[in-house]
Amino acid sequence: MNANHAHTQNQIPAASGAVELARSQRLSLVDLLHIAETLGAAGQHAAAADLYKNWVAFNDSNPAVHLVYFNYAVALTQAGDRAGAIQALRTCLKFNPQFGPAHVNLGRALEDFGQIGAAVEQWRQYADATSQITPDGLNHRHMVLQNIGRVLEGAGKLEEAETALLQAFSLQPEHAESGQHWASLRQRQCKWPILAPSAHIPARKMLDAMSSLTLSCYSDDPMFQLAKAYRYNKTLVGNRPDLSRFPRRTAKAKVGTGKPLRVGYLSSDLRDHAVGFALCEVLELHDKSSVEIFAYYCGDVRTSDSTQERIKNAVHTWRDIRDIDDVAAATQIIADEIDILIDVNGYTKHARTKIFAYRPAPIIVNFCGYPGSMASPFHQYLITDNHIVPPENEIYYTEKVLRIACDQPLDRKRAIAPRPTRAEVGLPDDAFVYASFNGMQKITAECFGRWMKILAATPGSLLWLLTGDEVANERLRQTAEKSGVSPERLIFAPKATNPNHLARIGLADLFLDTFPYGAHSTAADAITSGLPILTVPGKTFAARFCASIVAAAGIPEMICATPEEYVTRAIAFERDRKSLADVRASLERQRETSVLRDIPALARRLEELFWQMQGEGERGEIPVPDLTNLDIYYEIGAEIALENIEFENEQVHRQRYLDKLAKWHDYSPIPRDKRLWSEPASHAK
């Protein structure tokens, strides 16, 4: 028995008479809290709650009674009496209406019961009542405003959520979470400029608050994207995690032994989701004599679907890790003796990045879920393709880059509904239909401006977009009208099931890609339906992905060099429809022979790469991520991002960094790195 456990056991008997002492007003507040805490630590939450109940019943004149009611509510929650906890919190607030923690917890308790409106109202009462802010009040006001924004965002009330998040962000600009959601909401609503001028928040603070993924929709700067990911990782993982229970693992000897590799795919999206659709057939086609596949699912969707069932049937072992913490998940992966662990989330929703920080496998890989470098100390490899990351662009990635033919797997077995008529989806038969089915967060002011130029030059055309909320739709209609384009020429497609969505895409004439975050799985969907795509690649992973798909489909002629060429060619296709028909015919001829649909070859190539990594591991050659100077690159990248440069070529982009690095170095010497700041001679213009 350890010392702490013995102390707890010795203290519990002292609680037997504590209730009587509470009733006779002979139990001090300090002793009450100590005994109740001891009971709680021993898992006796009901006994702790009973002690608190008796104390407040006979000591309600104590000036700190509101604190006891608050702790009473916590104990009731831990004992499973959530309704009792709500009542205790309400009583707490009767004794002290300005006690911020009770407002916060009461709102959360109401939210847990599905009382969203009541939760928001509870938090708003506190926010409205705290105009005279103390330091403690500031923290609690920030917390309730952030909670209001979070809940309203989840309920689809984006305008109201944005207002609450901006208020929270204004209170504490150094706390990034509210600002992160605020910027993301503005992107989803097509509110331009995204970084709206504010008297309380400097533009730099807004930029700092952006998540790595949000930045991909805002800026085509691969160096800043890398540095942002590096900072974001430090925020997510925090200080160096306690690795005492996780000694560094080395690769086991397997090359040449005939033993299969154990490969784990960890993701929240192994279901009816773009990532699930992408990986499903690949997992089915893996050579099970070469690799044993483990799937670790961490998503919040608890109902299985057809895609998830196929994945479960395809893998050697399926593990649901939603309800266990990061330490337990890492421990399970170690117990499974995984050789190669693949992060299929990156910095996307429901990611479990800290699991990888414990290094539960000797080799950790970034693949398929996130468009960019993880810039972490523990992701050693990135699997992508030569279009997305040509060799000269490897400086923008901390992982060692390994390549497949195309970075977009797809499922050739996916169900596609019968194709509807144009009339059935609200399109006229005789119009030339441009389409862009990317999410609204990918539409920038400059991108939409190009679309308006295209529509203005092609009077008989329409623009078919995937719907946002109605407020965002109306905002785009009004922007179109200000550009001289009738708002009726924008058609918004409602959400649809995946088979029906795939069926309808091909009714359009030409898919117009977004910039800087282009189409990914949506591009593969369009190509699958025979719809040609016009794209202009940039420099970041997200801005080059669509061009990779277009090339893999066998129509590289649809890749434009500049935004100006993109506009010119989009107009030309409407005027010369035979040329577009020729592209469609080319797509159809190559459909089953293109690189994009050669999923058996993709599965074999992945296995080759897994064994290559394993060999490097056994030889002690696993790459070490290089994080040198990324804080400096971040500072310079932030300066450049605030200059609002939408598009520039690689040479100009690099020279802009080199000029700023030289000025920085002149003031305070910068150590050389393997990116841009390499050898002094390379910095001369």
Residue, then its C-alpha position, 0 to 999 in steps of 0.5 A: m500500500n502506498a503512502n497516499h492510499a494509506h492516508t486516504q484510508n485513515q481519513i475516511p473513518a473520520a467522516s462517519g461523525a462529520v454529518e453530526l458535527a455539520r448538523s450541530q454547526r461544529l464542523s468548520l468550513v476547512d474541515l468540511l472541505h478536507i473531509a469531502e475532498t478525501l471522500g471524493a478522492a476515494g470515489q465516495h461521491a455520494a457520501a461527499a454530497d450527503l455531507y455537503k447537503n447536511w452542512v448547508a442545511f444547518n449553516d446557511s448563515n455562513p458567508a461562504v455558503h455559496l462556495v459550499y453549494f458550488n462544491y455540493a453541485v460538483a459532488l452531485t455531478q460526480a455522483g450522477d445526480r445532474a438534476g440535483a447539481i443544477q438545483a445546488l448551482r441555482t441555490c449557490l447563485k441565490f446566495n452570491p449572484q455574481f459568482g462566475p464559476a456557478h454561472v459557467n457550470l450551470g450553463r454547462a449542466l443545462e447544455d448537457f440536458g439539451q437545454i441549449g436556449a436556457a444554457v445560453e441565457q444563463w451565460r448571457q445573464y452573467a455576461d450582461a451583469t459583469s460590466q464592472i470587471t475584476p480580474d476573476g470576473l474577466n476570466h469568467r466573463h470570457m469563459v461564458l462568452q466563449n461557451i455562448g459562441r461554441v453552443l450557438e455555432g453548434a446550433g447553426k446560429l452563426e451570426e450570434a455565435e460570431t458576436a459572442l466570440l468576438q466579445a470574448f476575443s476582445l476581452q482576452p486577445e491573447h487567448a486564441e480559442s475564441g479568436q480561432h473560432w471567430a475567424s473560422l466562422r467569418q470564413r464560413q459566412c464569406k465575411w470579407p475581410i476575414l480579419a475585420p478591423s477592430a478597435h480592441i484587437p490588433a490584426r496581428k492578434m487575429l492572425d495569431a489566433m487562426s488555426s493552422l487549417t483556417l490559415s490554409c483558406y486565407s494565405d498561400d504561404p507554405m513557409f508561414q503554414l509550416a511555422k503556424a503548424y509548429r506553433y499550433n502543435k506546441t499549443l495543442v501538446g503543451n509542454r513536453p509530456d511525461l514520457s516516463r511510462f513511454p520509453r522510446r521504441t526502436a523498430k523490431a527486426k522484420v525485414g526479410t523475416g517473412k513477418p508482416l508489419r503492423v500498421g495502425y491508421l488512427s482517425s476520427d473519420l473512419r466512417d461516411h466521411a471524405v477520409g473514410f470514403a478515400l481510405c475504404e478500398v485501400l484498406e480492403l486491398h492491402d496485402k494482409s500477408s505483408v501488413e496487418i492493419f489496425a484501425y483506431y477510431c476516435g470520432d464522435v459519431r457512435t452510429s456505424d454506417s456502411t463505410q465503417e462496416r466495410i473498414k471494420n471487415a477490411v482490417h485485422t483489428w478495429r479499436d474504438i478509442r473514443d472513450i479512453d484518454d490519450v495515455a490509455a490510447a497510447t498504451q493500447i497501441i504499444a500493447d498492439e506492437i504497432d510498427i508504423l502509426i499513421d496520423v489520418n487527422g493532422y490538425t482537423k476536427h477531433a484530432r488526438t495529436k497528443i497520442f502521437a506525442y507519446r510515440p507509441a510506435p517507432i515510426i509515425v506518419n502524416f498521411c491523407g487527413y491534413p493538407g500540410s506538414m505537422a511540424s511536430p517533433f514526432h511526425q517523421y514521414l509525410i506521404t504525398d505526391n510529386h505534384i503537391v510537394p515537388p522536391e524543391n518544396e520539401i523545405y516547407y515540411t519537417e517530415k521526410v517526404l515519400r511519394i505515391a502517384c496521387d495523394q487522393p485515394l478513392d473508393r471505386k465501389r462507392a454508390i452513385a444514385p441515378r443521375p437526375t435531370r437539371a430541372e430536378v435540381g433547379l437548373p435550366d437545361d440551356a444554361f452553361v453551368y459553372a460549379s464549385f462545390n467546395g465549402m464556403q470557407k474556401i471562397t475568398a473575396e478575390c476568388f469570388g471576384r474572379w467568378m464574377k468576371i467570368l459570369a459578366a463575360t458569359p451572359g448566359s451562364l450560371l454559378w452553382l454553389l454548395t449552400g451555406d446558411e441562408v445569411a451567407n447565401e444572401r451575402l453572396r447574392q448581394t456581392a454579385e449584384k454589386s459586381g454587376v451580376s444578377p443575383e439570380r445567376l447564383i444557384f445554391a445546391p442543398k445538402a444531399t446524401n453522398p450517392n445523390h451528390l455524386a449523381r448531380i455534380g456531372l450536370a454542370d459544365l465546368f468545375l471552378d476550383t477555389f484558391p488558395y484552398g482548392a478542392h480535395s475529395t470534392a475534386a475527385d468526386a467531380i472527376t468521378s462524375g465526368l466533370p472537368i475541373l479548372t484549377v490554378p495551383g499555388k505553393t501550399f499543400a492545400a493550393r496544389f492538391c486539386a492540380s494533383i487530382v486533375a493531372a492524375a485523371g489525365i487532363p493536365e491541360m486544365i491546370c492554369a499558371t495564373p489566376e488571370e489565365y484561369v479567368t480567360r480559359a473559363i470564359a473561353f470554354e463557355r464560348d467554345r463548348k466543343s473544346l470542353a466536350d473534348v476534355r469530357a471525352s478525354l476524361e471518359r476514355q481514361r476513366e478506368t485506366s487513369v492513375l487516379r483510379d488505380i487503387p490496387a497500385l496505390a495499395r501496393r505502393l503504400e506497402e512498399l513505402f511502409w517497408q522502406m520506412q521499416g528498413e530505415g528504422e531497423r538501420g537507425e535511419i529514421p529521420v529527425p524533424d528539423l524545427t530550426n528557426l521556425d519561430i523566426y519564420y513565423e514572425i516573418g510570415a505574419e508580416i507578409a500575411l498582413e500585406n495581403i498578397e494573394f498570389e505570387n510565384e515561387q521565386v518572388h515568394r522566396q526572395r521576399y523571405l530572404d530579404k526579411l531574413a537578411k534584415w533580421h540577421d543583420y540585427s541579431p544573427i540567425p543560425r543557418d538552417k536547411r530551408l531558406w536561410s542556408e548559405p550566405a551566398s544564396h541570399a544575394k539578389 
